[in-house]
Amino acid sequence: LSDFSSDLIGVSHTEDDEDKLLQSKAFEEQLFFLVELIFHVIISLIPMPST
């Protein structure tokens, strides 16, 4: 297990992988923002029951 993890760490520290990691992180943030935006729009469209 330790050999595998050290290999994984050794492999993952190339420039390309780091760029991909940054890109996927940025994509996740955009996706999260988009979902939140849609959520707010849906909430505002749904008439709230007046209590």
C-alpha positions in Angstrom: 0.0 0.0 0.0 2.8 2.4 0.9 4.7 1.7 -2.3 1.6 2.4 -4.3 0.9 5.7 -2.6 4.5 6.8 -3.0 4.3 6.0 -6.7 1.1 7.9 -7.0 2.6 10.9 -5.3 5.7 10.7 -7.5 3.6 10.5 -10.7 1.1 13.2 -9.7 3.7 16.0 -9.4 4.3 16.6 -13.1 3.3 20.0 -14.6 0.5 18.5 -16.8 -1.2 16.8 -13.9 -1.0 19.9 -11.7 -2.6 21.9 -14.5 -5.3 19.4 -14.9 -5.9 19.4 -11.1 -6.2 23.2 -11.2 -8.5 23.1 -14.2 -10.8 20.5 -12.6 -10.9 22.5 -9.4 -11.9 25.7 -11.3 -14.5 23.6 -13.2 -15.9 22.3 -9.9 -16.1 25.9 -8.5 -17.9 27.1 -11.7 -20.3 24.1 -11.6 -21.0 24.8 -7.9 -21.7 28.5 -8.7 -24.0 27.5 -11.6 -25.9 25.0 -9.4 -26.3 27.7 -6.7 -27.5 30.2 -9.3 -30.1 27.8 -10.7 -31.2 26.9 -7.2 -31.7 30.6 -6.3 -33.6 31.2 -9.6 -35.9 28.2 -8.9 -36.5 29.3 -5.3 -37.4 32.8 -6.5 -39.7 31.4 -9.2 -41.6 29.2 -6.7 -44.2 31.3 -4.8 -43.5 31.0 -1.1 -46.6 30.0 0.9 -47.6 33.0 3.0 -47.7 32.0 6.7 
